């Protein structure tokens, strides 16, 4: 087993991906369960930003 197999990904991309999934759930909760459509749509804009930043972090970590 090499060292890269035991070390976690240090780019932070997996954490941002889980954060994006959580914000999708929060956006759906705000929009449908609480009926606050404006806040739900605002929170719904967060996942693409987080995913884009995760991709950027993963690419920076490759170099």
C-alpha positions in Angstrom: 0.0 0.0 0.0 1.5 3.3 -1.0 1.4 6.5 1.0 -1.2 8.1 -1.4 -3.6 5.2 -0.6 -3.6 6.0 3.2 -3.5 9.8 3.0 -6.8 11.7 2.7 -7.4 14.1 -0.2 -6.0 17.4 1.0 -7.6 19.5 -1.7 -10.8 19.9 0.3 -12.9 19.0 -2.8 -14.8 16.1 -1.1 -15.9 18.4 1.7 -17.1 21.0 -0.7 -19.1 18.3 -2.6 -20.8 17.2 0.6 -21.5 20.8 1.4 -23.1 21.2 -2.0 -25.4 18.2 -1.4 -26.3 19.6 2.0 -27.2 23.0 0.5 -29.4 21.3 -2.1 -31.3 19.6 0.7 -31.5 22.9 2.6 -32.8 24.7 -0.5 -35.5 22.1 -1.0 -36.5 22.3 2.6 -36.7 26.1 2.6 -38.6 26.1 -0.8 -41.1 23.4 -0.2 -41.4 22.6 3.5 -41.2 26.2 4.9 -42.7 27.9 1.9 -39.9 30.5 1.8 -39.4 30.5 -2.0 -37.0 33.4 -2.2 -34.6 32.0 0.4 -34.9 28.5 -1.2 -33.8 29.9 -4.5 -31.0 31.9 -2.9 -29.6 28.8 -1.2 -30.1 26.9 -4.4 -27.4 29.1 -6.0 -24.7 27.8 -3.6 -24.2 24.3 -4.9 -22.9 25.3 -8.4 -20.5 27.7 -6.7 -19.2 25.1 -4.3 -18.8 22.5 -7.0 -16.9 25.0 -9.2 -14.6 25.8 -6.3 -14.1 22.1 -5.6 -13.1 21.5 -9.2 -10.7 24.5 -8.9 -9.2 23.0 -5.7 -8.8 19.6 -7.2 -7.0 21.0 -10.3 -4.7 23.1 -8.1 -3.9 20.0 -6.0 -2.9 18.1 -9.2 -0.1 20.4 -10.1 
